[in-house]
């Protein structure tokens, strides 16, 4: 460009026109370019919030425990002769668990049987028999003493009659009187001796029963059906009375024991439904609450409750359990689970007003298969967008497939 032309007024006007033309050319839309507009209208599906029956539950954790558990011990001392079970052995009531050497106790039984026969003979009873009753007056020593007493009484009576006639002397009277007193004393002594022998016979009978009981106690038997959890003794050991042999647990049914915090115990009653899962398995099992403790624990302030659980064969004693106790059934507001959006800790749903999306902050509660309870922020009948994704407040939307309330409730 000529510098002189630029300095002239006409030059200035020409330069300005060139600049304006250049700017207009730059701002002119190129053929085929799109117009700058806002976000396009988005097609959405909606479903109404519905009222549906819900369960009010109490969450708890606990363990599966044996319905019965016992450490079986020997009741008499002796050497362990036989141990019929081992770890994991299943037993029925009355099955032999262990056997202590019985020979010493067999000899004790024979000894007490002989002492019992001797006591029966002393009373004039047969050596063998189970009926030990005999009146003291019927024993031989008492019958003999009774005969002597009767004879002395008759002699005394005769002498007294003669004395009335003046025939008997005073010496004879004194003699028969003394003889009568001696006979009566011997009779009473014979009665006492018979009663003592009866007591001795009862003692010998009790000793025999005790010896037989000790002989029977050399065998340790299962008190209930169960499985051996632990073996605590070995063959050949000398075991003092009370020494443990095995630990036995009953594994079906099991006790589901739960601990409930104090603030959640008000609505608990026996018979309520309990749903639970066992650690390591997603399968949900169901039972009923059977027993409630009448008191809270002193330190942890929880109430222990129990339910009986049939063991399908896969439950293990001591397994950790998560449970829900259904304390009430009521109706609440629910929306499909795909309508909820969670961002930065906030829960919200998207509703539609005047063709535009509107965020609604909500508070959720219980959850079920395909549905979520809305505690606050939404009323029954209000429609919410399903699968809103990144839909924002104010964005234009068009409802293309509203889900009827009945269908939404059924799918939930």
Secondary structure as GFF3:
##gff-version 3
##sequence-region A 1 412
A	DSSP	alpha_helix	3	7	.	.	.	ID=ss1
A	DSSP	alpha_helix	9	27	.	.	.	ID=ss2
A	DSSP	beta_strand	42	48	.	.	.	ID=ss3
A	DSSP	beta_strand	50	66	.	.	.	ID=ss4
A	DSSP	beta_strand	69	73	.	.	.	ID=ss5
A	DSSP	beta_strand	78	83	.	.	.	ID=ss6
A	DSSP	beta_strand	90	91	.	.	.	ID=ss7
A	DSSP	beta_strand	96	100	.	.	.	ID=ss8
A	DSSP	alpha_helix	103	122	.	.	.	ID=ss9
A	DSSP	three_ten_helix	136	138	.	.	.	ID=ss10
A	DSSP	alpha_helix	140	164	.	.	.	ID=ss11
A	DSSP	alpha_helix	170	216	.	.	.	ID=ss12
A	DSSP	beta_strand	219	221	.	.	.	ID=ss13
A	DSSP	beta_strand	226	231	.	.	.	ID=ss14
A	DSSP	beta_strand	238	239	.	.	.	ID=ss15
A	DSSP	beta_strand	244	249	.	.	.	ID=ss16
A	DSSP	beta_strand	254	261	.	.	.	ID=ss17
A	DSSP	three_ten_helix	262	264	.	.	.	ID=ss18
A	DSSP	beta_strand	273	278	.	.	.	ID=ss19
A	DSSP	beta_strand	285	292	.	.	.	ID=ss20
A	DSSP	beta_strand	302	309	.	.	.	ID=ss21
A	DSSP	beta_strand	320	336	.	.	.	ID=ss22
A	DSSP	three_ten_helix	337	339	.	.	.	ID=ss23
A	DSSP	beta_strand	341	343	.	.	.	ID=ss24
A	DSSP	beta_strand	346	353	.	.	.	ID=ss25
A	DSSP	beta_strand	356	361	.	.	.	ID=ss26
A	DSSP	beta_strand	363	368	.	.	.	ID=ss27
A	DSSP	beta_strand	371	376	.	.	.	ID=ss28
A	DSSP	beta_strand	383	386	.	.	.	ID=ss29
A	DSSP	beta_strand	397	399	.	.	.	ID=ss30
A	DSSP	alpha_helix	405	411	.	.	.	ID=ss31
###
